[in-house]
C-alpha cells in the first residue's frame, strides 16, 4: 500500500471536521465556477422533468479490486475475462495529488449482465503478494490484442498513466475504439453533453474533482472515524459512507455511458461464432506470455486440481501398500460450495445438479481394521486406537 499517495477524507485532530462532499462542492466553486453553473442548470432541467437521470442497467455486478479482494472472486473474474472480448474503460486521477487513483472496466457480455471492476491502484497488495499476481493476470487478459476496448478518449493514453503499477505490459495491443472521437468535430465533445443529446438524460459530473485516493471501497476501512465517539462519530460515519457511494456511482456511470454510446453507434459487434471458445489453461498462459512482455506465473490453477492430483498419486503409490487409508476431502467441498455461491452472484449457470458433486470428491472412506492377537495388550493402548479394533460379534 502506498501511504504517501493516499488522500485522507478525514481531518487532522485540531481542525474542524468538514464532510468530504462539502469540501468537494467548495473545491468545485473555487476551481471550476463555470462548470458549477452548468451543473446546476442541468439539475434544474432534471427537476422540472425536461431531463431524466442517467439510467444504469437493471442488472450488473460491481467488484472493487484492492488489497482486500478475495482470491476466489479474482479467480472467477479471470474466468469471465477469458470469455469476454468487449470492454469499456475509464480512469480517475486524485484531484489533490493529480496521481492515478482508480480505473474502471466493464465486461460487456451479449447474453449476461455486465460485470464492473473498480481497481484502486493506490491500495494494491505488494507486488510480491500472490494476490497481486492474480490482479496482474486479470488485467493482462483484458488488455490483449483480440479484445475490443471502448473509451471516452484514447484508451492507450488513459492506460499509459498506470504503467508504473506493473499491472500489464507497456506495449499492450488492443482494438481501440475512441467513442469521443466519433462525436467530436472541430472541438472535443463532452461526455455529459453527448449523453444529454443522445438520450435526454442527465449524467451527474459533480464529482469530477474528488479525492479519489481516499479509498472508495468500504472494505478498506478508510471511512472509519478514529478520533471521535458518540453522535459525532455517527455523523462522520454517515458522511464518509455517503461520499464513497457518490464516488462509486460516478465511476460506474462513466463507463456505462461509454458503453451505451458504443451501442448507439452500432460499434459493438458480438461474434456469432467462436468468441467464447474454451482454451486450455496452459495454452492460454503461453499465448499471453508470447504476446506480452509481462511475465505471468502459472498461478491460475484450481486448488481442486492439485488435490485431485495428490489423490491420484496416493491411489497409485500408496494404496497398494496401505489398502485402508482414511481420506476426508472436507476442504474440497468448501471450495466447491464457494464456487457455486459465486456463480449465483455472477448469474453464471453451470448446471450443477443438487445431487451431483465434482468427480474429485468421490473418495471412498475405508475403515482401518486392526486384528487382535493374544500378545497384544489392549488396555495399555490410547483410547483413540481402541476404537479401530475390529470386534467380532459375540
Beta strands, then each sheet from edge to edge (+ up, - down):
strand 1: 52-53
strand 2: 60-65
strand 3: 86-93
strand 4: 100-108
strand 5: 114-120
strand 6: 148-151
strand 7: 175-178
strand 8: 201-202
sheet 1: 1+ 8+
sheet 2: 2+ 5+ 4- 3+ 6+ 7+
end
